[in-house]
Amino acid sequence: MKDKDKTKKQLINELSKMRLRVVELEKSAIELMQVEEKLRRVHSIQSLILDNSVMGIAFVRNRLFEWVNPRLPKMLGLSPNQVQGSDTRIIYSSDEAYEETGRKAYLALSRKEWYEFQIDMPRTDGTTFTTRIIGKALDPSLPQEGSIWIFEDITERKQAEELYRTLADSSHAGIYIVQDGKMQFANPHIMEYSGYAENELIGNNILDFVHPDDREMTRSNAVDMLKGKRLTPYEFRIIDKKGNIIWLMETVMSIIYKGKRAVLGNTMNITERRQMERLLYQAQKMESIGTLAGGIAHDFNNILSAVIGYTELTLGESGLGERPRRYLEQIHMAGERAGDLVKQILTFSRSQEQERKPVLVGPILKEGIKLLRSSLPSTVQITQDITKKPTMLLSDPIQIHQILMNLCTNAAHAMREKGGVLDIRLEQEKIDIDRALHPFNLAAGNYAKLTVSDTGCGINASVMERIFDPFFTTKGPGEGTGLGLSVVYGIVRDHGGAIDITTDSGKGTTFSVYFSLEETERPLAEQAPEQIPGGNERILFVDDEAALVELGSVMLTSLGYHVTSRTSSIEALKAFRAHPKNYDLVITDMTMPNMRGDVFAKELLKSRPDIPIILCTGYSEMISEEKAKALGIHRFVMKPLFKKDIARMIREVLDT
């Protein structure tokens, strides 16, 4: 009985265990069913995604498409059966592309987690489309086990990029894209402005090409724009590959480029406009300084005339001691320098007309070089190369001399500390229309080219724009007036020539001056011997300055002439009308009260049309040499007057 009860209990226990096991199995079965359901749902979602993806997706092994989604066959214009199981050759437009790209892809998949490349895939209708392919090996260490490829049709994007590049390349503006401070895109105009090749720009910091003085401004403008501030077009400078300064006008805007914020810049090269503005500004400043010069020139020249004239008269006195004579000679030299200073001011202010005649440039330059050798320090070596070809200009020899002296003086000053070589050259050059010098726009033709080079310190870029400004100088007090290059500029401008400047900091500067060659059969004027001619004719001398009237009378009398003087043009006219045949010549000032010199001359000619007249002036906007000749006046002369000059002029007028 006991054994039966024991067995019964054991059976009951086993049944209980079995019931628990069954419950656990039922629970596991339910969980398994739930997992399977989830897997079915995930698979369904994955299939839905893969089947409806806008990108082609494929599993590739041994260069075969083992599985493809529906999109890839549609992209190729084929059915799924025509793609799945086929060789990957079908996506290449040629066997060469298949071998080359396929080999590279296989090697890349063994080294990289992801590999990307582009190909033109063919359609059944014979057309192609550009595709971006991204590949990933299931196991990079075993690429033969297969890889996943994703295909994206980027034809429209590529066409848009090509259209944008075409528009950018054909634009008259420079267009660039900067991202994180580095150049990402630049159209051909940017390369043209800068002189750099595309590979020298792309990837480099854009501020490296901007002028140091403008870098902070351009950086600040870009930051403000990215913050939403609306910017108006602004101007800044870049330095091209040759070191030249280029002016640009720029507008910038914020764009998204390759998924990130970037700056799109649109620039116009305004260097030519800036140069023309500088020339206009230069002309305006010269006009202003000319007005200033005119205001003082007349009175100043009258004073100089008295100083120089009385000095010359005193030097002509007999019994003058050696020391007083030396002092007077110094006064005379100072008066000459003062007169030259006024002439220089009037030259670049267009207020002084120069008498031009055919002259040979070579002898003038050689004579000037002789003077330079004696005046420049021994540390400056002078070399010269003056063409032996007859080089003739229609000019004033004094102005050619001024150009040489001013350029050489500046060159010597640039070499004052370390010495160097001053090279002076004269040559003839033919200018073709396609290489006319900008911005002067020289006409095509034959030119005389005067070149003055030095090996000095060069000209700083910040100074370059001001070198032709009147009274601008980098020299210390007492070392220069700041008129030298202004005079050169004025003379060259009035001759219709051009000045070309090249400079290299620490290595030197070269000025090249171009003058149109004079082709004429007129004989060159021979230089008259240095002498002071006189005569015994009767002269009426008129000036409102009593001191100048006295000086003129004494000076002309010392030359042998019979002089009648007046300080009033009205009284002088009465005297002339009373006895018009009593005078062989009239010398009159221009600026006088009651009646100007030109009006006075008209009245004289009414009474006696053949009377020779010399009109003198310190400065007047009312008269010029052309106007004077048109009135019948024989000579027009600027003060101050030197005895030898007025003596020679009187004889020329009377003898002709």
C-alpha positions as CSV (number, residue, x, y, z in Angstrom):
1,M,0.0,0.0,0.0
2,K,2.8,2.4,0.9
3,D,4.6,1.7,-2.4
4,K,1.4,2.5,-4.4
5,D,0.9,5.8,-2.6
6,K,4.5,6.7,-3.2
7,T,4.2,6.0,-6.9
8,K,1.0,8.0,-7.1
9,K,2.6,11.1,-5.6
10,Q,5.5,10.8,-8.0
11,L,3.2,10.8,-10.9
12,I,1.3,13.8,-9.6
13,N,4.6,15.7,-9.2
14,E,5.7,14.8,-12.8
15,L,2.3,15.9,-14.1
16,S,2.6,19.2,-12.3
17,K,6.1,19.7,-13.8
18,M,4.8,18.8,-17.2
19,R,1.9,21.2,-16.8
20,L,4.5,24.0,-15.9
21,R,6.6,23.0,-18.9
22,V,3.6,23.2,-21.2
23,V,2.8,26.6,-19.8
24,E,6.4,27.8,-20.4
25,L,6.3,26.3,-23.9
26,E,3.0,28.0,-24.7
27,K,4.5,31.3,-23.4
28,S,7.6,30.8,-25.5
29,A,5.5,30.0,-28.5
30,I,3.5,33.2,-28.1
31,E,6.7,35.2,-27.7
32,L,8.2,33.5,-30.8
33,M,5.0,34.3,-32.7
34,Q,5.3,37.9,-31.6
35,V,8.9,38.1,-32.7
36,E,8.0,36.6,-36.0
37,E,5.3,39.1,-36.4
38,K,7.7,41.9,-35.6
39,L,10.2,40.5,-38.1
40,R,7.4,40.2,-40.7
41,R,6.5,43.8,-40.1
42,V,10.2,45.0,-40.2
43,H,10.7,42.9,-43.4
44,S,7.5,44.4,-44.8
45,I,8.7,47.9,-44.0
46,Q,12.1,47.2,-45.4
47,S,10.6,45.8,-48.5
48,L,8.3,48.8,-48.8
49,I,11.3,51.1,-48.4
50,L,13.5,49.2,-50.8
51,D,10.8,48.7,-53.4
52,N,9.7,52.4,-53.3
53,S,13.1,54.0,-52.9
54,V,13.9,56.8,-55.4
55,M,17.4,55.4,-55.5
56,G,18.5,52.2,-57.1
57,I,19.8,49.6,-54.6
58,A,21.6,46.3,-55.4
59,F,23.6,43.5,-53.8
60,V,26.6,42.7,-56.0
61,R,28.9,39.7,-55.7
62,N,31.5,38.6,-58.2
63,R,30.4,41.5,-60.5
64,L,26.9,40.1,-60.7
65,F,23.6,41.7,-59.5
66,E,22.3,39.0,-57.1
67,W,19.5,41.3,-56.0
68,V,18.1,44.6,-57.1
69,N,15.2,46.8,-56.1
70,P,12.6,47.9,-58.7
71,R,14.1,51.4,-59.0
72,L,17.4,50.3,-60.6
73,P,15.9,48.5,-63.6
74,K,13.6,51.5,-64.2
75,M,16.6,53.8,-64.2
76,L,18.2,51.6,-66.9
77,G,14.9,51.1,-68.8
78,L,15.0,47.3,-68.3
79,S,12.8,44.8,-66.5
80,P,13.9,43.4,-63.1
81,N,14.7,40.0,-64.7
82,Q,17.0,41.7,-67.2
83,V,19.0,43.1,-64.4
84,Q,18.9,40.7,-61.5
85,G,21.5,38.0,-62.1
86,S,23.2,39.9,-64.9
87,D,26.7,41.2,-65.1
88,T,27.4,44.7,-63.7
89,R,28.7,45.5,-67.2
90,I,25.2,46.6,-68.2
91,I,25.5,49.9,-66.1
92,Y,28.7,51.0,-68.0
93,S,28.6,52.9,-71.3
94,S,31.8,51.1,-72.6
95,D,34.0,48.1,-71.9
96,E,36.9,50.4,-71.0
97,A,34.8,52.1,-68.3
98,Y,33.7,48.8,-67.0
99,E,37.2,47.5,-66.6
100,E,38.7,50.7,-65.3
101,T,36.0,51.7,-62.9
102,G,35.2,48.2,-61.8
103,R,38.8,47.4,-60.9
104,K,39.1,50.7,-58.9
105,A,35.8,50.0,-57.1
106,Y,36.9,46.5,-56.1
107,L,40.2,47.8,-54.7
108,A,38.5,50.7,-53.0
109,L,35.9,48.4,-51.3
110,S,38.7,46.4,-49.8
111,R,40.2,49.5,-48.2
112,K,37.3,51.8,-47.4
113,E,34.1,51.4,-45.5
114,W,32.3,53.5,-48.2
115,Y,33.3,54.2,-51.7
116,E,31.8,56.7,-54.1
117,F,32.2,57.3,-57.8
118,Q,30.3,58.7,-60.8
119,I,29.6,57.2,-64.2
120,D,27.4,57.9,-67.2
121,M,24.9,54.9,-67.3
122,P,23.3,53.9,-70.6
123,R,19.6,53.6,-71.3
124,T,18.0,51.3,-73.8
125,D,17.0,54.3,-76.0
126,G,20.7,55.1,-76.5
127,T,20.8,58.1,-74.0
128,T,22.9,58.2,-70.9
129,F,22.4,59.7,-67.5
130,T,24.9,60.7,-64.8
131,T,24.8,58.5,-61.7
132,R,26.4,58.8,-58.3
133,I,27.2,55.3,-56.9
134,I,27.9,54.6,-53.2
135,G,29.3,51.2,-52.4
136,K,30.0,49.3,-49.2
137,A,31.4,45.8,-48.7
138,L,29.7,43.6,-46.3
139,D,33.2,42.8,-45.0
140,P,36.0,45.0,-46.2
141,S,38.5,42.3,-45.5
142,L,36.5,39.9,-47.8
143,P,35.2,42.1,-50.6
144,Q,34.5,38.9,-52.6
145,E,31.7,38.2,-50.2
146,G,29.7,41.0,-51.8
147,S,28.8,44.6,-51.4
148,I,25.8,46.9,-51.4
149,W,25.5,49.6,-54.1
150,I,23.2,52.6,-54.0
151,F,22.5,54.5,-57.3
152,E,21.4,58.1,-57.4
153,D,20.5,59.8,-60.7
154,I,22.2,63.3,-60.5
155,T,21.7,64.3,-64.1
156,E,19.5,67.3,-63.3
157,R,21.9,68.4,-60.6
158,K,24.8,68.0,-62.9
159,Q,23.0,70.0,-65.6
160,A,22.2,72.7,-63.1
161,E,25.8,72.8,-61.9
162,E,27.0,73.0,-65.5
163,L,24.4,75.7,-66.3
164,Y,25.5,77.7,-63.2
165,R,29.2,77.3,-64.2
166,T,28.4,78.4,-67.7
167,L,26.6,81.4,-66.5
168,A,29.3,82.1,-64.0
169,D,32.1,81.6,-66.6
170,S,30.3,83.9,-69.1
171,S,29.6,86.6,-66.6
172,H,31.4,89.9,-66.9
173,A,31.8,89.8,-63.1
174,G,34.1,87.8,-60.9
175,I,32.1,85.2,-59.0
176,Y,33.4,83.1,-56.1
177,I,32.2,81.0,-53.2
178,V,34.0,81.0,-49.8
179,Q,33.2,78.5,-47.1
180,D,34.9,78.5,-43.7
181,G,37.2,81.3,-44.9
182,K,38.5,79.2,-47.9
183,M,37.9,79.6,-51.6
184,Q,35.6,76.8,-52.9
185,F,34.8,78.1,-56.4
186,A,36.1,80.8,-58.7
187,N,35.0,81.7,-62.2
188,P,37.6,82.7,-64.9
189,H,37.3,86.4,-64.1
190,I,38.6,85.8,-60.6
191,M,41.6,84.1,-62.2
192,E,42.0,87.0,-64.7
193,Y,41.9,89.6,-61.9
194,S,44.3,87.9,-59.6
195,G,46.7,86.2,-62.1
196,Y,46.5,83.0,-60.1
197,A,45.5,79.6,-61.5
198,E,42.4,77.9,-60.2
199,N,44.4,75.3,-58.2
200,E,46.3,78.2,-56.6
201,L,43.0,79.7,-55.3
202,I,40.7,76.8,-54.4
203,G,41.2,75.6,-50.9
204,N,43.3,78.6,-49.8
205,N,42.3,81.4,-47.3
206,I,40.7,84.2,-49.3
207,L,42.2,86.8,-47.0
208,D,45.7,85.8,-48.2
209,F,44.9,87.5,-51.6
210,V,43.3,90.7,-50.0
211,H,45.5,93.8,-49.5
212,P,46.6,93.8,-45.8
213,D,45.0,97.2,-45.2
214,D,41.6,95.9,-46.4
215,R,41.5,92.4,-44.7
216,E,39.7,93.4,-41.6
217,M,37.1,95.3,-43.5
218,T,36.3,92.4,-45.9
219,R,36.3,89.9,-43.0
220,S,34.0,92.1,-40.9
221,N,31.6,92.6,-43.9
222,A,31.4,88.9,-44.5
223,V,30.6,88.3,-40.8
224,D,27.9,91.0,-40.8
225,M,26.3,89.6,-43.9
226,L,26.2,86.1,-42.4
227,K,24.5,87.6,-39.4
228,G,21.7,89.0,-41.6
229,K,23.0,92.6,-42.1
230,R,22.2,94.0,-45.5
231,L,25.4,95.3,-47.1
232,T,25.7,97.9,-49.9
233,P,28.4,97.3,-52.5
234,Y,31.8,98.1,-51.2
235,E,35.3,98.5,-52.6
236,F,38.5,96.8,-51.6
237,R,41.9,95.9,-52.9
238,I,43.6,92.6,-53.8
239,I,47.2,92.0,-54.7
240,D,47.6,89.9,-57.8
241,K,50.3,87.3,-58.5
242,K,52.7,90.0,-59.9
243,G,52.3,92.1,-56.8
244,N,50.1,94.7,-58.5
245,I,47.2,96.3,-56.6
246,I,43.8,95.6,-58.1
247,W,40.6,97.5,-57.0
248,L,37.4,95.5,-56.8
249,M,33.8,96.4,-56.1
250,E,32.0,93.6,-54.3
251,T,28.5,92.5,-53.2
252,V,28.1,89.4,-51.0
253,M,25.2,87.2,-50.0
254,S,24.7,84.1,-47.9
255,I,24.0,80.7,-49.6
256,I,24.0,77.0,-48.7
257,Y,26.7,75.2,-50.5
258,K,27.2,71.5,-50.1
259,G,24.9,71.5,-47.1
260,K,26.8,74.3,-45.3
261,R,26.5,78.1,-45.0
262,A,28.8,79.9,-47.4
263,V,29.5,83.3,-48.9
264,L,28.8,84.1,-52.6
265,G,30.8,87.0,-53.8
266,N,30.2,89.0,-57.0
267,T,33.0,91.4,-57.9
268,M,33.8,93.9,-60.7
269,N,37.3,95.1,-61.5
270,I,37.2,98.9,-61.0
271,T,40.9,99.5,-61.2
272,E,40.6,101.4,-64.5
273,R,37.8,103.6,-63.0
274,R,39.9,104.2,-59.9
275,Q,42.8,105.2,-62.1
276,M,40.7,107.6,-64.1
277,E,39.2,109.0,-60.9
278,R,42.8,109.6,-59.6
279,L,43.7,111.3,-62.8
280,L,40.6,113.5,-62.6
281,Y,41.4,114.2,-58.9
282,Q,45.0,115.1,-60.0
283,A,43.7,117.5,-62.6
284,Q,41.3,119.1,-60.1
285,K,44.1,119.6,-57.6
286,M,46.3,121.1,-60.3
287,E,43.5,123.4,-61.3
288,S,43.2,124.5,-57.7
289,I,47.0,125.0,-57.3
290,G,46.9,126.9,-60.6
291,T,44.4,129.3,-59.2
292,L,46.5,129.7,-56.1
293,A,49.6,130.2,-58.2
294,G,47.8,132.8,-60.3
295,G,46.9,134.8,-57.3
296,I,50.5,135.3,-56.2
297,A,52.5,134.9,-59.4
298,H,51.8,138.4,-60.8
299,D,52.9,140.3,-57.6
300,F,55.7,137.9,-56.9
301,N,57.1,138.1,-60.4
302,N,57.0,141.9,-60.2
303,I,59.1,141.8,-57.0
304,L,61.5,139.3,-58.6
305,S,61.8,141.5,-61.7
306,A,62.9,144.4,-59.4
307,V,65.3,142.2,-57.4
308,I,66.9,140.6,-60.5
309,G,66.9,143.8,-62.6
310,Y,68.5,146.1,-60.0
311,T,71.0,143.3,-59.2
312,E,72.0,143.1,-62.9
313,L,72.4,146.9,-63.1
314,T,74.5,147.0,-60.0
315,L,76.7,144.1,-61.3
316,G,77.3,146.2,-64.4
317,E,78.7,149.1,-62.5
318,S,82.4,149.7,-62.6
319,G,84.6,149.8,-59.5
320,L,82.5,147.2,-57.7
321,G,84.5,145.3,-55.0
322,E,85.0,141.6,-55.1
323,R,83.1,140.8,-52.0
324,P,80.0,143.0,-52.9
325,R,80.1,141.4,-56.4
326,R,80.0,137.9,-54.9
327,Y,77.1,138.9,-52.7
328,L,75.2,140.3,-55.6
329,E,75.9,137.3,-57.7
330,Q,74.4,135.1,-54.9
331,I,71.3,137.4,-54.9
332,H,71.0,137.1,-58.6
333,M,71.2,133.3,-58.4
334,A,68.6,133.2,-55.7
335,G,66.3,135.3,-57.9
336,E,66.8,132.9,-60.8
337,R,65.9,130.0,-58.6
338,A,62.8,131.8,-57.3
339,G,61.8,132.6,-60.9
340,D,62.2,128.9,-61.8
341,L,60.0,127.9,-58.9
342,V,57.2,130.1,-60.1
343,K,57.6,128.8,-63.6
344,Q,57.3,125.3,-62.3
345,I,54.1,126.1,-60.5
346,L,52.7,127.7,-63.6
347,T,53.9,124.8,-65.8
348,F,51.9,122.1,-64.0
349,S,48.9,124.4,-63.5
350,R,48.6,125.0,-67.3
351,S,49.0,128.7,-66.7
352,Q,52.2,129.2,-68.6
353,E,52.3,128.6,-72.3
354,Q,55.7,127.3,-73.6
355,E,57.1,128.1,-77.0
356,R,57.8,124.8,-78.7
357,K,60.0,124.2,-81.6
358,P,61.7,121.1,-83.1
359,V,64.6,120.2,-80.9
360,L,67.0,117.2,-80.7
361,V,66.6,115.5,-77.4
362,G,70.0,113.7,-77.3
363,P,72.2,116.8,-76.9
364,I,70.0,118.3,-74.2
365,L,70.2,115.1,-72.2
366,K,73.9,114.8,-72.6
367,E,74.4,118.4,-71.4
368,G,72.1,117.7,-68.4
369,I,74.1,114.5,-67.5
370,K,77.3,116.6,-67.4
371,L,75.7,118.8,-64.8
372,L,74.4,115.8,-62.8
373,R,77.9,114.3,-62.6
374,S,79.2,117.4,-60.8
375,S,76.2,117.7,-58.5
376,L,75.5,114.1,-57.4
377,P,77.4,112.4,-54.6
378,S,80.2,110.0,-55.7
379,T,78.3,107.1,-54.2
380,V,75.8,107.4,-57.2
381,Q,77.2,105.9,-60.4
382,I,75.7,107.3,-63.6
383,T,75.3,105.1,-66.7
384,Q,73.8,106.3,-69.9
385,D,72.7,104.9,-73.2
386,I,71.5,107.7,-75.6
387,T,70.4,106.5,-79.0
388,K,72.5,107.8,-81.9
389,K,69.4,108.1,-84.0
390,P,68.3,111.7,-84.5
391,T,65.4,112.0,-82.0
392,M,63.4,115.2,-82.5
393,L,60.5,116.5,-80.5
394,L,58.3,119.5,-80.8
395,S,59.1,120.9,-77.4
396,D,60.9,123.5,-75.2
397,P,64.5,122.5,-74.4
398,I,64.1,124.0,-70.9
399,Q,61.2,121.6,-70.2
400,I,63.2,118.5,-71.4
401,H,66.0,119.6,-69.1
402,Q,63.4,120.0,-66.2
403,I,62.2,116.5,-66.7
404,L,65.7,115.0,-66.7
405,M,66.8,116.9,-63.6
406,N,63.7,116.3,-61.6
407,L,63.6,112.5,-62.3
408,C,67.4,112.2,-61.6
409,T,67.2,114.3,-58.4
410,N,64.5,112.0,-57.0
411,A,66.4,108.9,-58.1
412,A,69.6,110.1,-56.4
413,H,67.5,110.9,-53.2
414,A,66.3,107.3,-53.2
415,M,69.9,106.1,-53.2
416,R,71.3,108.7,-50.7
417,E,72.0,106.1,-47.9
418,K,73.6,103.2,-49.7
419,G,74.4,104.7,-53.1
420,G,73.7,102.8,-56.3
421,V,73.4,103.1,-60.1
422,L,71.5,105.9,-61.9
423,D,70.8,104.7,-65.4
424,I,69.6,107.1,-68.1
425,R,68.4,105.9,-71.5
426,L,66.9,107.4,-74.6
427,E,65.5,105.2,-77.3
428,Q,62.9,105.2,-80.0
429,E,59.9,102.9,-79.7
430,K,57.0,102.1,-81.9
431,I,53.7,101.8,-80.0
432,D,51.1,99.5,-81.5
433,I,47.4,100.2,-80.9
434,D,46.9,96.9,-79.1
435,R,49.6,97.8,-76.5
436,A,48.9,101.5,-76.0
437,L,49.7,102.4,-72.4
438,H,46.8,102.5,-70.0
439,P,45.3,104.7,-68.8
440,F,46.9,107.4,-71.1
441,N,45.7,105.7,-74.3
442,L,48.7,106.7,-76.4
443,A,47.9,106.7,-80.1
444,A,49.8,104.3,-82.2
445,G,53.0,105.7,-83.6
446,N,56.7,106.4,-83.0
447,Y,57.8,107.7,-79.7
448,A,60.9,108.8,-77.9
449,K,61.2,106.9,-74.6
450,L,63.3,108.5,-71.9
451,T,64.0,106.0,-69.1
452,V,65.5,107.0,-65.7
453,S,66.2,104.0,-63.4
454,D,67.7,103.8,-59.9
455,T,68.7,101.0,-57.6
456,G,67.3,102.7,-54.5
457,C,64.6,102.0,-51.9
458,G,61.6,101.9,-54.3
459,I,58.3,103.6,-53.8
460,N,55.9,102.4,-51.2
461,A,52.4,101.4,-52.4
462,S,50.8,103.9,-50.0
463,V,52.8,106.7,-51.6
464,M,52.4,105.7,-55.2
465,E,49.0,107.3,-55.6
466,R,50.3,110.7,-54.4
467,I,53.7,111.0,-56.1
468,F,52.3,113.5,-58.7
469,D,50.5,115.7,-56.1
470,P,51.7,119.3,-56.0
471,F,53.9,119.9,-52.9
472,F,53.7,116.2,-51.8
473,T,57.1,115.0,-50.8
474,T,58.7,112.2,-48.6
475,K,61.8,114.3,-48.2
476,G,62.6,116.0,-45.0
477,P,62.3,119.8,-44.3
478,G,64.5,121.8,-46.6
479,E,65.3,118.8,-48.9
480,G,62.6,119.4,-51.5
481,T,59.5,121.4,-52.4
482,G,57.4,118.5,-53.6
483,L,57.1,120.1,-57.1
484,G,59.5,117.9,-59.1
485,L,57.2,115.1,-60.2
486,S,54.3,117.5,-60.5
487,V,56.3,119.5,-63.0
488,V,57.2,116.3,-64.9
489,Y,53.6,115.3,-64.9
490,G,52.4,118.7,-66.2
491,I,55.0,118.8,-69.0
492,V,54.3,115.2,-70.1
493,R,50.6,115.8,-70.0
494,D,50.8,119.0,-72.1
495,H,52.9,117.2,-74.7
496,G,50.3,114.4,-75.0
497,G,52.8,111.9,-73.7
498,A,52.7,109.2,-71.0
499,I,54.6,108.2,-67.8
500,D,55.0,104.5,-66.9
501,I,56.3,103.6,-63.5
502,T,57.6,100.3,-62.2
503,T,59.0,100.0,-58.7
504,D,60.1,97.2,-56.4
505,S,60.6,97.8,-52.7
506,G,64.3,97.7,-51.8
507,K,65.4,97.2,-55.4
508,G,64.6,100.4,-57.2
509,T,62.3,102.4,-59.5
510,T,62.1,103.1,-63.2
511,F,60.3,106.1,-64.8
512,S,59.6,105.7,-68.5
513,V,58.5,108.9,-70.2
514,Y,57.0,108.7,-73.7
515,F,56.9,111.7,-76.2
516,S,55.6,111.6,-79.7
517,L,58.5,111.9,-82.2
518,E,58.4,115.0,-84.4
519,E,58.7,114.2,-88.1
520,T,59.3,117.5,-89.8
521,E,61.5,119.0,-92.5
522,R,61.9,122.3,-90.6
523,P,65.5,123.0,-89.7
524,L,66.6,123.0,-86.1
525,A,67.2,126.4,-84.6
526,E,70.8,127.0,-83.9
527,Q,71.7,128.2,-80.5
528,A,72.8,131.9,-80.6
529,P,76.0,132.8,-78.9
530,E,75.7,134.2,-75.4
531,Q,75.7,138.0,-75.9
532,I,73.5,141.0,-74.9
533,P,72.6,143.0,-78.0
534,G,71.6,146.6,-77.9
535,G,70.3,149.4,-80.2
536,N,69.3,153.0,-80.5
537,E,65.6,152.8,-81.3
538,R,62.8,154.6,-79.4
539,I,60.8,152.6,-76.9
540,L,57.7,153.4,-74.9
541,F,57.9,151.4,-71.6
542,V,54.6,151.1,-69.6
543,D,54.1,149.4,-66.1
544,D,52.0,150.4,-63.1
545,E,54.8,149.5,-60.7
546,A,57.0,152.6,-60.3
547,A,60.0,150.6,-59.3
548,L,59.8,148.5,-62.5
549,V,59.3,151.5,-64.7
550,E,62.5,153.0,-63.3
551,L,64.3,149.7,-63.7
552,G,63.1,149.3,-67.2
553,S,64.2,152.8,-68.2
554,V,67.7,152.3,-66.7
555,M,68.1,148.8,-68.2
556,L,67.0,149.8,-71.7
557,T,69.0,153.0,-71.6
558,S,72.1,151.0,-70.7
559,L,71.5,149.0,-73.9
560,G,71.5,152.2,-76.0
561,Y,67.8,152.7,-76.5
562,H,65.8,156.0,-76.1
563,V,63.1,155.3,-73.5
564,T,59.9,157.0,-72.6
565,S,58.3,155.6,-69.4
566,R,54.8,155.8,-68.0
567,T,53.1,154.2,-65.0
568,S,49.6,154.7,-66.3
569,S,48.3,153.0,-69.4
570,I,45.8,155.9,-69.9
571,E,48.6,158.5,-69.9
572,A,50.8,156.3,-72.1
573,L,48.0,156.0,-74.7
574,K,47.6,159.8,-74.8
575,A,51.3,160.2,-75.3
576,F,51.4,157.7,-78.1
577,R,48.3,159.1,-79.9
578,A,49.9,162.6,-79.7
579,H,53.1,161.4,-81.6
580,P,52.6,157.8,-82.9
581,K,55.6,158.0,-85.2
582,N,57.9,158.9,-82.3
583,Y,58.1,155.2,-81.1
584,D,59.7,152.1,-82.7
585,L,58.5,149.7,-80.0
586,V,56.1,149.5,-77.1
587,I,56.7,147.3,-74.0
588,T,53.7,147.1,-71.7
589,D,52.6,145.2,-68.7
590,M,49.4,143.1,-68.8
591,T,47.8,143.7,-65.4
592,M,47.3,147.4,-64.9
593,P,44.5,149.6,-63.4
594,N,42.1,151.4,-65.6
595,M,43.2,149.7,-68.8
596,R,44.7,146.2,-69.2
597,G,47.7,145.7,-71.4
598,D,45.8,143.8,-74.1
599,V,43.2,146.6,-74.4
600,F,46.0,149.1,-74.4
601,A,47.6,147.2,-77.3
602,K,44.4,147.2,-79.3
603,E,44.1,151.0,-79.0
604,L,47.8,151.4,-80.0
605,L,47.2,149.3,-83.1
606,K,44.2,151.4,-84.0
607,S,46.4,154.5,-84.2
608,R,49.3,152.7,-85.8
609,P,48.8,149.1,-87.1
610,D,52.5,148.5,-87.7
611,I,53.8,149.3,-84.2
612,P,55.7,146.4,-82.7
613,I,54.4,145.5,-79.2
614,I,55.9,143.2,-76.4
615,L,53.3,142.2,-73.7
616,C,54.7,141.2,-70.3
617,T,52.9,139.5,-67.4
618,G,53.6,137.8,-64.1
619,Y,50.4,135.9,-64.5
620,S,47.0,136.4,-66.2
621,E,44.1,134.1,-67.1
622,M,42.9,136.8,-69.5
623,I,45.8,136.4,-72.0
624,S,47.9,133.7,-73.5
625,E,50.5,133.6,-76.3
626,E,47.9,132.6,-78.9
627,K,45.5,135.3,-77.8
628,A,48.3,137.9,-77.9
629,K,49.3,136.9,-81.4
630,A,45.7,137.0,-82.5
631,L,45.5,140.6,-81.3
632,G,48.6,141.6,-83.4
633,I,51.0,141.6,-80.4
634,H,54.5,140.5,-81.6
635,R,55.8,138.9,-78.3
636,F,54.2,137.6,-75.2
637,V,56.7,137.1,-72.3
638,M,56.5,136.0,-68.7
639,K,58.1,137.8,-65.8
640,P,60.6,138.0,-64.2
641,L,62.7,139.5,-67.1
642,F,66.4,139.1,-67.4
643,K,68.4,141.7,-69.1
644,K,69.9,139.3,-71.7
645,D,66.5,137.8,-72.5
646,I,64.6,141.1,-72.9
647,A,67.6,142.5,-75.0
648,R,67.5,139.6,-77.3
649,M,63.7,139.7,-77.7
650,I,63.8,143.5,-78.5
651,R,66.2,142.9,-81.3
652,E,64.3,140.0,-82.7
653,V,61.1,142.1,-82.8
654,L,62.7,145.2,-84.2
655,D,64.9,143.3,-86.8
656,T,61.9,141.4,-88.2
